[in-house]
Amino acid sequence: MTAQAHAPTPKTASAPAGETVAHLVGRTLAELGAGHCFGVVGSGNFDVTNALIRHGVPYTAARHEGGAATMADAYARMSGKVALLSVHQGCGLTNATTGIGEAAKSRTPLLVLAAETAGASVNSNFTMDQPGLARSVGALSHRVHSAASAVADVVRAFRAAQNERRTVVLNLPLDVQAQPAPDTNDVVPIAPPAPVRPAALAVAALADLLLAAERPVFLAGRGGRGARSEILALAEHVGALVATSAVAKGLFAGEPFGLGISGGFSSPTTAELISGADLIVGFGCALNMWTMRHGTLIGGGTAVVQVDLEDSALGANRPITLGVLGDSAATAADALAELQRRGVSPRTGYRSEEVRAGIAESARWQDVPTSDLGGPGADGALRIDPRVLTRRIDELLPAERVVAVDSGNFMGYPSQYLDVPDEFGFCFTQAFQSIGLGLSTAIGSALAQPHRLPVLGTGDGGFLMGISELETAVRLRLPLLCIVYNDAAYGAEVHHFAEHGPVDVSTVTFPETDIAAIARGYGCEALTVRTVEDLEPLKVWLDSTPDRPLVLDAKIASDGGAWWLAEAFKGH
């Protein structure tokens, strides 16, 4: 019998006198277990937001709806709970659209409470096709239709967010919000779905491929989070190395046969070992161009298996030898049980002592020797090598950290050089490939993991694009370390277009900006960093039990164009 077969006991409540549908929506979401709400309050979402707060749902006011959307996305990813986003009708929703699109493409369980103009308000300045907008960026669109159906409408939307891991826009028409709530309302708790077990024939086929492999590698993506012990048990039995996609970084932290991130961020050792595999098994991993370097990490004759909860994902990005429809943990456990049933003893496979030593020596970028690019720049001022910078910061930071990364030419440095303790220590909002989401990602992650030091890696362009939320971080008294890799440019575009010969890059280069001074204006502590010695005050800040952000305005030397973006631009 599945978990869903046990009927939960409905919670029956009488509506307080004067309660409206807006109040009922807030109360229902609180009873369903919504984790945290982020938003910008206007007239259309004022009542529902206050109802959420009154019924115990934590609320964080952002400075822009786009920031609120990404905070909610990051909170859901790093907490495992359904997050809420509350926005005004029309422009409030459009302001949040990039963050909603990022969440939708990442299958984040996020519920957007979007006020909506009444059906008769055809001439309202706020009138627009909100369902169409939601669907255009990959989100589901739901609506609260009436007072009588309000609880059922909310439960339906929340179930889709939680159990289907979807981003859902729940439209709340103003005239319906204002209707009196029914006298009684039954809220049935939503049971999580039972894990999807793979078919026996698929498990047997996977076991056959594992037995035939001499050098297996397991790659875990977002769908492999929560399956560490099962995947590692199977890997140990068959002698497989393990790696992750970028979004699952930290899942195999501490594993001696763990390779780190597969793809554009791979170290030379990691890339060599993955490309030498004769079997690759992706657990909840899209095996897309980023993770497989446009297929170059798949050797000739290598068998490829993909395990996913959705049939449409199997083989979506590349040909596969076998597709297994099932939960990652359940599939790994069933495959191990099948091998044991066949009497298969543990095998060495790819886990030789030579490979283990090679991984220990150079699988981490921190252990790969590099020349120092630092020194005087074109203007004569000192610039620090971003690799030297990030290596030193990694040494100084406590192990308990949660790292958020914006998008841009710099992004491989924090992604590769900053270690994290587990899969809840790294938040990578890159599915929409938008810059400017990093600061809000860091704030949402910090609230989801309050016992860890939050760390942001961002470029100057992305940081300035989302800088309004620096006030939010100060107001929340977050001990947030912001590493700004400042090259006074949109570096990805500078290096990409410069590859094609002499070209005018004035559209993507900017005058030098004193980001440290700007940060102090927001109430942060700040440092300008040109040399490793300039990081000494970071130690003092870390030892001070900080209660406000520290912004490092790191004036970085040019890397000539990051290798990971050379890979990325192939897909454009």
C-alpha positions in Angstrom: 0.0 0.0 0.0 1.4 3.4 -0.9 1.6 6.4 1.4 -1.2 8.0 -0.6 -3.5 5.1 0.2 -3.8 6.2 3.9 -6.5 8.8 4.0 -5.3 11.7 6.2 -7.8 13.2 8.7 -9.3 16.4 7.4 -8.8 19.5 9.5 -12.2 21.1 9.9 -12.3 24.7 10.8 -15.1 27.3 11.2 -14.4 30.5 9.4 -13.8 33.4 11.8 -16.4 36.2 11.6 -15.6 38.5 8.7 -13.1 36.1 7.1 -12.7 36.6 3.4 -11.4 34.3 0.7 -8.0 36.1 0.9 -7.8 35.2 4.6 -8.9 31.7 3.9 -6.2 31.2 1.3 -3.5 32.3 3.7 -4.9 30.1 6.5 -5.2 27.0 4.2 -1.6 27.4 3.0 -0.3 27.6 6.6 -2.2 24.4 7.4 -0.7 22.7 4.4 2.8 23.4 5.6 4.1 26.2 3.4 7.7 26.9 4.4 8.4 30.6 3.9 6.8 33.4 1.8 8.8 36.1 0.0 7.3 39.0 -1.8 6.6 42.7 -2.4 3.2 43.8 -1.1 0.8 46.0 -3.0 -3.0 46.5 -2.7 -3.8 43.2 -4.5 -1.8 40.9 -2.3 -1.9 42.8 1.0 -4.7 40.7 2.7 -3.4 37.3 1.7 0.1 38.1 2.7 -1.0 39.3 6.1 -3.2 36.2 6.5 -0.1 34.0 5.9 1.9 35.9 8.6 -1.0 35.8 11.0 -1.2 32.0 10.7 2.5 31.4 11.2 4.1 31.4 7.8 7.4 33.4 7.9 7.5 36.3 5.5 10.4 38.2 4.0 9.8 41.5 2.2 12.1 42.0 -0.8 12.9 45.2 -2.6 11.9 43.9 -6.0 9.6 41.1 -7.1 12.4 39.6 -9.2 14.5 39.3 -6.0 11.6 37.8 -4.1 11.0 35.2 -6.7 14.6 34.0 -6.7 14.8 34.1 -2.9 11.7 31.8 -2.8 13.3 29.5 -5.4 16.6 29.2 -3.5 14.7 28.7 -0.2 12.7 25.8 -1.6 15.9 24.2 -3.1 17.9 24.4 0.1 15.1 23.6 2.6 13.1 20.8 0.8 9.9 22.7 1.6 7.3 24.4 -0.7 8.1 28.1 -0.8 5.6 30.9 -1.5 6.0 34.1 -3.6 3.4 36.9 -3.1 3.0 39.5 -5.8 0.6 42.2 -7.0 -1.5 41.8 -10.0 -0.1 42.6 -13.4 3.2 44.4 -13.0 4.0 42.6 -9.8 3.9 39.3 -11.7 5.8 40.6 -14.7 8.6 41.9 -12.4 8.9 38.4 -11.0 8.9 36.6 -14.3 12.6 35.8 -14.8 12.7 34.3 -11.3 9.6 32.3 -11.9 11.0 31.0 -15.2 14.2 30.0 -13.5 12.2 28.1 -10.8 10.0 26.5 -13.4 12.9 25.3 -15.6 14.5 23.9 -12.4 11.4 22.0 -11.3 11.4 24.0 -8.0 8.3 23.4 -5.8 7.2 27.0 -5.6 3.7 28.4 -5.3 3.2 32.0 -6.6 0.3 33.9 -5.1 -0.5 36.3 -7.9 -3.3 38.8 -7.3 -5.4 39.2 -10.5 -7.8 41.8 -11.8 -11.5 40.8 -11.7 -12.9 39.4 -14.9 -15.1 42.5 -15.5 -12.1 44.9 -15.1 -11.3 44.8 -18.7 -10.0 48.4 -18.7 -7.8 48.1 -15.6 -4.2 49.2 -16.1 -3.2 45.9 -14.4 -5.2 43.6 -16.7 -3.2 41.1 -18.6 -3.1 37.4 -19.5 -1.5 36.1 -16.3 -2.2 32.4 -17.1 -0.6 32.8 -20.5 2.5 34.5 -19.0 2.9 31.7 -16.5 2.7 29.0 -19.1 5.1 30.9 -21.4 8.0 30.4 -18.9 7.1 26.8 -18.0 5.0 27.3 -14.9 1.6 25.8 -14.3 -1.4 28.2 -14.0 -4.1 27.7 -11.4 -6.8 29.9 -10.1 -9.0 30.3 -7.1 -12.4 30.4 -8.8 -14.9 31.1 -6.0 -15.4 31.1 -2.2 -17.0 27.7 -2.4 -14.1 26.1 -4.3 -11.3 28.1 -2.6 -9.9 25.4 -0.4 -10.0 22.8 -3.1 -8.3 25.2 -5.5 -5.5 26.0 -3.1 -5.0 22.3 -2.2 -4.8 21.4 -5.9 -2.2 24.0 -6.6 -0.1 23.1 -3.5 -0.2 19.4 -4.4 1.1 20.2 -7.9 4.0 22.2 -6.4 4.9 19.7 -3.7 4.3 16.3 -5.2 5.0 17.1 -8.9 7.8 19.5 -8.0 6.4 22.2 -10.2 6.3 26.0 -10.1 2.7 27.0 -9.9 1.1 30.4 -10.4 -2.1 30.6 -8.3 -4.1 33.5 -9.6 -6.3 35.3 -7.0 -8.9 37.5 -8.6 -9.6 40.5 -6.5 -13.4 40.1 -6.6 -13.0 36.5 -5.4 -10.5 37.5 -2.7 -13.1 39.8 -1.3 -15.9 37.3 -1.1 -16.9 36.0 2.4 -15.4 32.7 3.3 -17.7 29.7 3.7 -18.7 28.8 7.3 -16.7 25.6 7.4 -13.6 24.5 5.4 -12.0 21.0 5.3 -8.3 21.0 4.7 -6.9 17.6 4.0 -3.2 17.3 4.5 -1.3 16.3 1.4 0.7 13.0 1.8 3.9 12.9 -0.2 3.9 10.3 -3.0 5.5 7.0 -2.5 8.8 6.5 -4.4 8.4 5.3 -7.9 9.9 1.9 -8.1 11.4 0.9 -11.4 10.0 -2.1 -13.4 11.7 -5.4 -12.7 12.7 -5.8 -16.4 14.4 -2.4 -16.3 16.3 -3.3 -13.1 17.4 -6.6 -14.6 18.7 -4.8 -17.7 20.6 -2.3 -15.6 22.1 -5.1 -13.6 23.3 -6.7 -16.9 25.0 -3.5 -18.0 26.6 -3.1 -14.6 28.0 -6.6 -14.8 29.4 -6.0 -18.2 31.1 -2.8 -17.2 34.8 -2.5 -16.1 34.9 1.2 -15.6 31.4 2.5 -14.5 30.7 6.1 -13.5 27.6 7.3 -11.8 26.4 10.9 -12.3 23.8 12.3 -10.0 21.8 15.4 -10.8 19.0 17.2 -9.0 16.9 14.1 -9.0 19.7 12.2 -7.2 19.6 14.5 -4.2 18.4 12.4 -1.2 19.7 9.2 -2.7 23.4 9.5 -1.6 23.5 6.3 0.5 21.7 4.1 -2.0 23.8 5.4 -5.0 27.0 5.0 -3.0 26.1 1.5 -1.9 25.6 0.4 -5.5 28.7 2.2 -6.6 30.8 0.4 -4.0 29.4 -3.0 -5.0 30.1 -2.6 -8.7 33.3 -0.5 -8.4 31.9 2.8 -9.9 33.2 6.3 -9.5 30.7 9.0 -8.6 30.2 12.5 -9.8 27.5 15.1 -9.9 26.0 17.8 -12.2 26.6 21.3 -11.1 23.3 21.7 -9.3 23.9 18.6 -7.1 27.4 19.6 -6.0 28.2 18.3 -2.6 26.1 15.2 -2.8 29.1 13.0 -2.6 31.3 15.2 -0.4 34.0 13.2 1.4 33.7 10.2 -0.8 37.2 9.0 -1.8 36.0 7.9 -5.2 34.0 11.1 -5.8 35.1 13.2 -8.8 33.2 16.4 -8.1 31.3 18.1 -10.9 31.0 16.6 -14.3 31.0 19.0 -17.3 32.5 22.4 -18.0 33.7 22.7 -14.4 35.5 19.4 -14.4 39.2 19.3 -13.5 41.5 17.6 -16.1 41.6 14.5 -13.9 37.8 14.3 -13.5 37.3 14.8 -17.2 39.8 12.1 -18.1 38.3 9.6 -15.7 34.7 10.2 -16.9 35.6 10.1 -20.6 37.4 6.8 -19.8 34.2 5.1 -18.5 32.6 2.2 -20.4 29.3 2.8 -18.6 27.7 6.0 -17.5 24.6 5.9 -15.3 22.8 9.2 -14.8 20.6 9.3 -11.6 18.1 12.1 -11.9 20.5 13.8 -14.3 19.6 15.4 -17.6 23.0 14.4 -19.2 22.8 17.7 -21.1 25.5 19.6 -22.9 26.7 21.3 -19.7 27.1 18.0 -17.8 28.6 16.0 -20.7 30.5 18.8 -22.5 28.4 18.4 -25.6 29.0 14.7 -25.4 32.8 14.8 -25.4 32.9 13.2 -21.9 31.2 10.1 -23.3 33.8 7.8 -24.8 33.3 5.8 -28.0 31.3 2.6 -27.3 30.3 3.8 -23.8 26.9 2.5 -22.7 24.6 5.3 -21.2 21.8 4.7 -18.8 19.4 7.4 -17.6 17.2 7.0 -14.5 14.4 9.6 -14.1 10.9 10.0 -12.7 9.6 11.4 -16.0 9.5 9.3 -19.2 9.9 12.5 -21.3 13.3 13.1 -19.8 14.7 9.8 -20.8 16.9 10.3 -23.9 15.8 13.9 -24.2 19.3 15.3 -24.6 21.3 12.4 -26.1 20.9 8.8 -27.2 20.8 6.3 -24.4 21.4 2.6 -24.1 18.7 2.2 -21.4 16.1 4.4 -19.8 14.8 3.5 -16.4 11.6 5.1 -15.2 12.0 5.3 -11.4 13.1 7.1 -8.3 16.9 7.4 -8.0 17.2 5.9 -4.5 14.7 3.1 -5.3 16.4 2.2 -8.5 19.9 2.1 -7.0 18.6 0.0 -4.1 16.7 -2.4 -6.4 19.7 -2.8 -8.7 21.9 -3.7 -5.7 19.3 -6.2 -4.5 19.2 -7.7 -8.0 23.0 -8.2 -8.1 23.0 -9.7 -4.6 20.1 -12.0 -5.6 22.3 -13.2 -8.5 25.1 -13.8 -6.1 27.4 -11.1 -7.5 30.2 -10.3 -5.1 31.6 -6.8 -4.8 33.9 -5.8 -7.6 36.9 -3.5 -7.9 35.8 -2.1 -11.2 37.1 1.5 -11.6 38.0 1.7 -7.9 41.7 0.8 -8.2 44.3 2.2 -5.8 45.9 4.1 -8.6 42.6 5.8 -9.5 42.0 6.6 -5.8 45.4 8.2 -5.5 44.9 10.2 -8.7 41.5 11.5 -7.4 43.1 12.5 -4.1 46.0 14.3 -5.8 44.2 16.3 -8.5 40.4 15.8 -8.9 39.8 19.1 -6.9 40.8 22.3 -8.7 42.4 23.5 -5.4 45.1 20.8 -6.0 45.7 21.7 -9.7 48.8 23.9 -10.1 48.1 27.1 -12.0 50.3 30.1 -12.9 49.5 33.4 -11.1 47.8 35.8 -13.5 47.9 38.6 -10.9 49.8 41.9 -11.3 49.4 45.3 -12.7 46.5 45.7 -15.2 46.3 47.9 -18.3 45.7 50.9 -16.0 48.7 50.1 -13.8 46.6 49.1 -10.8 47.1 45.7 -9.2 44.7 42.8 -10.1 44.3 39.5 -8.3 44.1 36.1 -10.0 40.5 34.9 -9.4 41.9 31.4 -8.8 44.4 32.6 -6.2 41.6 34.7 -4.6 39.1 31.8 -4.3 41.6 29.2 -3.1 42.5 31.5 -0.2 38.9 32.2 0.6 38.1 28.5 0.7 40.9 28.0 3.2 39.6 30.8 5.5 35.9 29.9 5.5 34.3 27.5 7.9 33.3 24.1 6.5 29.6 24.7 7.3 28.7 27.0 4.5 26.0 27.5 1.8 27.4 28.8 -1.5 25.3 30.7 -4.1 26.6 31.4 -7.6 25.4 34.0 -10.1 26.0 33.6 -13.8 28.9 35.0 -15.8 32.5 34.5 -16.9 33.6 34.2 -13.2 31.2 31.5 -12.2 33.5 28.5 -12.3 35.8 29.9 -9.6 33.3 29.7 -6.7 31.7 26.6 -8.2 35.0 24.7 -8.3 37.2 26.2 -5.6 34.7 26.6 -2.8 33.9 23.2 -1.2 30.5 22.5 0.4 29.5 19.9 3.0 26.6 18.4 1.1 24.0 19.0 -1.6 22.3 21.6 0.6 25.4 23.7 0.6 25.4 24.8 -3.0 22.6 26.7 -4.8 23.0 27.2 -8.6 20.2 29.2 -10.2 21.4 28.8 -13.8 18.6 27.1 -15.7 17.4 30.3 -17.4 21.0 31.5 -17.7 20.2 34.9 -16.4 22.7 37.1 -14.6 21.6 39.1 -11.6 20.0 36.3 -9.6 23.0 35.5 -7.3 22.4 38.0 -4.4 18.7 36.9 -4.0 19.8 33.2 -4.3 22.2 33.8 -1.4 19.5 35.4 0.7 17.0 32.6 0.1 19.7 30.0 0.8 20.7 31.7 4.0 17.2 31.6 5.4 16.8 28.0 4.5 20.2 27.0 6.1 20.5 29.5 9.0 23.2 27.4 10.7 25.6 27.9 7.8 27.7 30.8 6.6 26.1 32.1 3.4 28.6 32.9 0.6 27.9 34.6 -2.7 30.0 34.4 -5.8 29.0 37.0 -8.4 30.3 39.3 -11.1 30.2 43.0 -11.0 27.5 43.1 -13.7 25.2 40.6 -11.9 25.8 42.1 -8.5 24.9 45.6 -9.7 21.9 44.3 -11.5 20.4 42.9 -8.3 21.9 45.2 -5.8 18.6 46.5 -4.4 18.4 43.3 -2.4 21.6 44.2 -0.5 19.4 46.3 1.7 17.3 43.1 2.4 20.4 41.3 3.5 21.4 44.1 5.8 17.8 44.4 7.2 17.8 40.6 7.9 21.2 41.0 9.6 22.7 38.2 7.5 26.4 37.3 7.9 26.6 37.1 4.1 30.0 37.1 2.4 29.7 38.5 -1.1 32.7 37.8 -3.4 32.4 40.2 -6.3 34.7 39.2 -9.2 35.0 42.7 -10.6 36.4 43.0 -14.1 34.4 46.1 -14.9 32.7 44.3 -17.8 30.2 41.7 -18.9 33.2 39.4 -19.1 31.5 36.5 -20.9 30.6 38.7 -23.9 34.0 40.5 -23.9 35.9 37.3 -24.2 33.4 35.5 -26.5 33.3 38.2 -29.1 37.0 39.0 -28.8 37.7 35.5 -30.1 36.5 36.5 -33.5 39.2 39.2 -34.0 39.3 42.9 -33.3 35.8 44.1 -32.3 34.3 47.0 -30.4 33.4 45.8 -26.9 32.4 49.2 -25.6 28.8 48.0 -25.2 29.9 45.5 -22.6 32.7 47.3 -20.7 32.2 50.0 -18.1 34.2 52.5 -16.0 35.7 51.2 -12.8 33.1 51.1 -10.1 33.9 51.3 -6.4 31.6 48.5 -5.3 33.0 48.5 -1.8 31.9 52.1 -1.3 28.4 51.4 -2.6 28.2 48.4 -0.3 29.1 50.6 2.7 26.3 52.9 1.7 23.9 50.0 2.2 25.2 49.3 5.6 27.6 46.5 4.8 31.2 46.0 5.7 33.4 46.1 2.6 36.9 45.5 1.4 38.7 46.2 -1.9 40.9 43.2 -2.8 43.8 43.5 -5.1 46.2 41.0 -3.4 45.9 38.0 -1.1 47.1 40.2 1.7 44.0 42.4 1.3 42.0 39.4 2.6 43.4 39.6 6.1 40.4 41.6 7.5 38.2 38.7 6.3 39.6 36.6 9.2 38.6 39.3 11.7 35.1 39.5 10.2 34.7 35.7 10.4 35.8 35.7 14.1 33.5 38.5 15.1 30.1 36.6 14.9 29.1 39.0 12.1 25.5 40.2 11.8 25.8 42.1 8.6 27.2 41.4 5.1 30.8 41.7 4.1 31.3 42.7 0.4 34.7 41.9 -1.2 35.2 44.1 -4.2 37.8 41.9 -5.9 39.6 43.6 -8.8 40.4 40.5 -10.8 42.9 39.9 -13.5 41.7 38.7 -16.9 41.6 35.0 -17.5 41.4 35.5 -21.3 37.9 33.9 -21.2 36.9 31.0 -19.0 37.0 27.6 -20.5 33.5 26.7 -19.2 32.0 29.6 -21.1 33.8 28.5 -24.3 31.8 25.3 -23.8 28.6 27.2 -23.0 28.6 29.4 -26.1 28.7 26.3 -28.3 25.1 25.8 -27.4 24.0 29.3 -28.5 
